[in-house]
Amino acid sequence: MIKRLLLILLWVISMVMAAKYIPNWRHAATYDDLITPQAVTVLSAQQTLKITVFALPDSPAAVLVKNFLQPLSTHLADVEVDYLDMNQHAALVDQYNIRKQGEMIIANEKGEFQLATLSYEAFFNGLKSISQNNNDDWLVFLDGQGSKSFAKDQLSGLNMWINALSQANYKSIVLPFDAKLRLPKQTKLLVLASPQEPLNEAQMAWLEQTVMRGISLLWLVDPETIQQQPQLALMFDVMRTDAYHQGQLVLKNFPNHDINRNFDRPLDLSGVLPFSTSSQVLWQNTQGQTLAATQELNGARLMVVGDSDFLNNAQIDSGGNLEMSYRMVDWLLRYDDRIDLPTIGNNGTQLYYERGEVLWFSGIMLLFLPAVFLLLAVIFWRKNK
């Protein structure tokens, strides 16, 4: 018995010492492994770059930002990084609608954009947007027919998404949905945010004429609202299935689509509608049911997503929801030359689990392991007896 205890104690000490002193050997993806020639071109074209970070220089948020910027600085000829205390620069915080520490304003001689996430993909595409200085295309959110709210004080509203698009250098506006609506000249995309009330014939005719003019259309639909829109369902080639996902659904794998290229972040969806369609599949669940789809029609691009909640004020920052929305908007605007990069160091770091996975791990930790230890205890007790 004493020998067993000594062996167990020696094994525990060995494991602790190994974990403390023996380095981990693994292949780690680096910035230079993932950067594309297009991204190198964008970076090398920057003559001067000023980065304003809303965080104290010694704060944990600043450390993360410094690690993020470190590999970039070696490729930039002239870069200035300033760290600002949010409490002492309230006017700038209000001006840029800063919501958390670590957000950045990145500016060059041609313009500026806001980076709210430590994403090299968002960084390069933001630089590309202001450097080309030709992003004059407008997104128009159609308000009415019982659609999602655009007020900032409602968790189910889309105000934070609109602000994020503006900060990322997209031009957008909310207009009342009317069959006599005159769109801004540079409108390239319309967004229907889950309208509940049926569209009348005049509104449908206006939408069809707009699409015929080459303006793209995004329809965010929820399970409870699709039955109210039979004409839209026909236009988008959508047929509702008998069941839908209640509660949270985490997507980790994505079909082959230009929008999904190199995308390796989880999507956090809620109350999703699976549907049948002959259009190209954008997202699907593990059962192979379509959750989002796209098609091209008369020079316009159409997209239907069976969930509007993943972009609401409560979930926009969850997982890769915001970054996926940028990819969706770029595809709808025909920005097909965007820079798509996977997340550096993303492998093995995600803690997003589906309901079945949570139950599986809970069963292992709460039932299986205690049962094993109990069985071992009974075996040793009987043996000693």
Secondary structure, DSSP 8 states (H G I E B T S, - for coil): -HHHHHHHHHHHHHHHHHHHHS--------HHHH--HHHHHHHHT-S-EEEEEES-TTSHHHHHHHHHHHHHHTT-SSEEEEEE-GGG-HHHHHHHT--STT-EEEEETTEEEEE-S--HHHHHHHHHHHHHT----EEEEEE-TT-----TT-TTS-HHHHHHHHHTT-EEEEEE--TT----TTEEEEEEE---S---HHHHHHHHHHHHTT-EEEEE--TTTGGG-HHHHHHTT-EE-S----SEEEE----S-GGGTT--S-EEEES---EE-SSEEEEE-TT--EEEEEEEETTEEEEEES-SGGGSTTTTTSTTHHHHHHHHHHHHTT-TT------TT-TTT-----HHHHHHHHHIIIIIHHHHHHHHHHHHHHHH-
